[in-house]
Amino acid sequence: KLFFTDYGNAAKVERCDMDGMNRTWIVDSKIEQPTALALDLINKYVYWLDIYLDSVEVVDYQGRKRHTIIKGRQIRYLCGLAVFENYLYTVNSDNLNVLRINRYNGTDVQSLAKLDNAKEVRVYQKRAQTAVRSHACEVDPYGMPGGCSHICLLSSNYKARTCRCRTGFILGSDGRSCK
């Protein structure tokens, strides 16, 4: 799945398959300017920052179990969001501090470091990576991902795929080659 935010005409958090199909709104009310998003891949939760409402909130992948983690003026300057174990990590763009927020108790906020010009934060740790399994976009014996001549996108599950073409090409009738 692909998760993303939009704060155009109607602010929302959405999800879709990797090929863009099955687009679903998972949050579309009481949301104004969602600017950063992080996923808890193990428990299947979506966290986001709303800098207009000064809040960090969470829902499950279906948009249920919504609640606020932390709220207040300090949220206005946050950018970037990552989740690992019991904490959310973010950057305060006003003072350039990297912050750690307990995702179960939003009152536990700690400054970890000050970095020049930081705008984003990511957690790289082996336990945070999901196991890779065989999937429909694996390279075939001819070196083509999923049998696609240009781009292979996973579809509704890891066994299904959709082929797409680079700009200037169209997909052939076989659904795999680009012309």
N, C-alpha and C positions, 0 to 999 in steps of 0.2 A: 504494500500500500504506500501511497504518497500522501503526506499530510501537508497542508499549507494554510496560510492566513490571507485574508483579503479585507482591506478597509476602504474600498471604493464607495459606491452608492449604498451598499448594504454590507456592513462589517460582518465577518464570519470566519469560522475555522472549518475547513473542509477536508475530505479525504477522497481519494479515487484509486483505481488500479494504476499500476505503473504505466500503462498505455493510455491513460486519460479517461478510460471508460468507467462507468458506475460512480460518477461524481455525486458525493453526498455531503450535505451540510451537517456538521455535528454540533456546531454552536452557531446560532443565528439570532439570539436575543440577549439583551443586557450585555452587549459588546460594542465597542466604539472604534478602537484603534489598536488591534492586535499586531504587535511588531516583531515578536520573537516566539519561537515554538521549540519545544523539546519533547522527546518521546521516551517513555519508560517502556522499553521493548519487552521486558519480562512480565510486568503486570498489566501491560496494554493501557497505559494512561497517556494523555496529551496535556502538556502544560503550556501556557502562553502568558506573555506580558501584555497588558493593555495600558499603554502610557496615557491615554485620555482618562480612563477610569481609575488610574493609579492602583492597579491590582495585578497579582499573579494568581491565575486560576487553573483548575484541572478538571478534566472529564475523562471517562473511559472512551475507548475507540468508537462506541456507538452514541456518544454524546450524553450518557447518563452519569450519575454520581458526581455531578458538578459541585464544586465548592471552592471557596477562596482560600488561598494559602497565606497571602499577606496583602495588606492594603494600606495605602498612605502616600504622602507626598514623595517619599524616598524612591518610589517606583518610577516616577516621572523621568528619572535620569538613567534608568537601566537599559542596557542593550545587550543582545545576545543572551542565550539561555541554554544550559546543559543540565542533564540530570545524571546522577550516579549515586547508587546506594541510597542513603537517607537524605541526600542534599541536592539542592538546585545551585548551580553556579552561574554567575552573571557579572557584568561589568557596569560600574557606575560611570557614565560618560562625563559627569560633572567633575569628579575628583580622581578618576581613572583607577579606582580601587576594584580589585577582583573580590567579589563577595560570595560567601557560602551561606545559604539559607536552608534551615531544616525544613524539609517539605511536609513534615507532619506537625511541626510546631513553628509557625512563621515568626514567632518572637525571637527565635535563636538565629541571629544574623551576625556573621563574623566577617571582618575584612581580612583577607589572606595576603594580599600583596598590592603594590601600586605599580602600574605599568604605563609607560609613555604611549599615548595614542592607541590604546586598546579599544576595540569595537566589538569583539566577538570572543567567545570562550567555547572550547571543546574539551571533552574528557576522552582521552585515549587510554584504555585499559583493557586487557585481554578479556576479563569477565564481562565487560560491557558489550562485547561483540557477539552476535548470534552465530551459531554454527552454520557453516555453508553446506548446503545439501545439493544434490544433483538437481538441475533445473532446466527448463525449456530453452533457455538462451545460451546453453553451453556450446562451445565451438564444435562444429561437426568435423568429420575427417578432411573436408576441403578447406578448413580454416574459416568457415562462415558461422557467426554466432546464431545458433538456433536455426541454421539453414537459410538465414536472411542475407541478402547481398549487401545491405547497408546497415540498418539498425534493427536490433531485436529488443523488444520491450516485454517484460513479463506482464501477463494479463491478470485474470481473476484469481489465479493461484500459481504456484511455482511450476506446475506442469503445463500451463497454457502460455502462449506467446502471441504477439502481434508484430509483424514486420512493418517497418516504415522506411521511407527514403530520405536522403539528404535533400536540401533545397535544390530545386531545378530538375528533380527526377520525379517520376510517377511510378507507383507500384504496378507491376505487371499482373496479368490475369491469374498467374499461379499463386499470388499472395506472398511471394518471397523475393522475386527479383525486381530490380529497379531499372527503369529505362529513361 
